Amino acid sequence: MKYGSVLDLIGHTPLVELPHLTPVDNVRIWAKLEGQNPTGSVKDRVALRMIEEGEASGGLTTDKIILEPTSGNTGISLAMVAKLRGYRFNAVMPDNASSERVSLLEAFGASITYSPGDKGSNGAVAMATEMSSDPKYFMPFQYGNQANVDAHYYGTAQEILEDLPDVKAFVAGLGTGGTLMGNSKRLKEHNPECKIFAAEPQLGELVYGLRTLDDGYIPPIFDPDKIDGKVRVKARDGILWTRELLQREGIFAGISAGAIIWVAQRVAERLSSEGGGDIVCLLPDGGWKYLSTEAWTQEIDVAEEQVEETLWW
Ligand SMILES: Cc1ncc(COP(=O)(O)O)c(C=O)c1O
């Protein structure tokens, strides 16, 4: 196949069945592999749409520097799109982000401003918001930008419906909320009975790319009424299920994918008792950027009691 630009490769990601990770007979779990996007994550969709909207609205012009708080993936995607469209890009990122993310951003030519790691993504948001008062910057701000939601409404969800029009449940991680909001809106328009579930870390647990609303910041684009339930995941479960995904299905995905698969196991049991059907899990990225975290090699006490909290529909 021939393409005019790498930007044309964004989206249209494959949907792969996970037969070895499906705990019940009348349910099928499918993984939408967003790691197949050009920079290896779902955020390529969002970066392209935010930059196109910025250009269309007149807010983004070539004299501006694009500025964005990001735990990594959005930054890498913005860096790629910015380079191809001729913009400079400055990422604001917690100083404990994995080294692969920093190296990738630098490879794409981005500058990085570090926020305190112990303040997590909220610290990056606060720092970038303060910097953005300088008119030299254009801040797309994915937490409050409708283009983030629209990238999923017009892209991801539309693709899911083309492949699986009967989808009964959708599971995604909560970061900015863009994935959950855009897919919820489109999938529920198609079928109001389709259920939407969030994987959210327990307060204080580090699951790369995900955040909890319990720390007090609700992204402006996020509306809790658009989801039907959420499961709070511990860091160890995210890691264990990321390993299961590799061991049982051969899929090398990032840590938030493990958290999402763990939630899908719970959703599968519930859906099974209500007649079964297809569940789509959105796996945000591949495992490459997490190798330095030793997620696949560190010892974890698998016998440790799992205390997770489930809030159902
Ligand atoms: C690895 C990873 N997983 C999940 C998410 C959550 O996606 P969203 O921002 O659409 O809620 C992100 C986004 O920040 C991410 O980088």
The ligand as a MOL file (V3000), in Angstrom:
LIG
                    3D

  0  0  0     0  0            999 V3000
M  V30 BEGIN CTAB
M  V30 COUNTS 16 16 0 0 0
M  V30 BEGIN ATOM
M  V30 1 C -0.7230 4.9890 27.9320 0
M  V30 2 C -2.0320 5.6970 28.0340 0
M  V30 3 N -3.1010 5.0210 28.3800 0
M  V30 4 C -4.2970 5.6250 28.5010 0
M  V30 5 C -4.4790 6.9620 28.2950 0
M  V30 6 C -5.8340 7.5800 28.5250 0
M  V30 7 O -6.4490 8.1070 27.4080 0
M  V30 8 P -7.3670 9.4120 27.4920 0
M  V30 9 O -6.4550 10.5920 27.6440 0
M  V30 10 O -8.1000 9.4340 26.2010 0
M  V30 11 O -8.2810 9.2920 28.6710 0
M  V30 12 C -3.3790 7.6940 27.9320 0
M  V30 13 C -3.5170 9.1120 27.7330 0
M  V30 14 O -2.9730 9.9650 28.3560 0
M  V30 15 C -2.1080 7.0610 27.8070 0
M  V30 16 O -1.0170 7.7550 27.4800 0
M  V30 END ATOM
M  V30 BEGIN BOND
M  V30 1 1 1 2
M  V30 2 1 2 3
M  V30 3 2 2 15
M  V30 4 2 3 4
M  V30 5 1 4 5
M  V30 6 1 5 6
M  V30 7 2 5 12
M  V30 8 1 6 7
M  V30 9 1 7 8
M  V30 10 2 8 9
M  V30 11 1 8 10
M  V30 12 1 8 11
M  V30 13 1 12 13
M  V30 14 1 12 15
M  V30 15 2 13 14
M  V30 16 1 15 16
M  V30 END BOND
M  V30 END CTAB
M  END
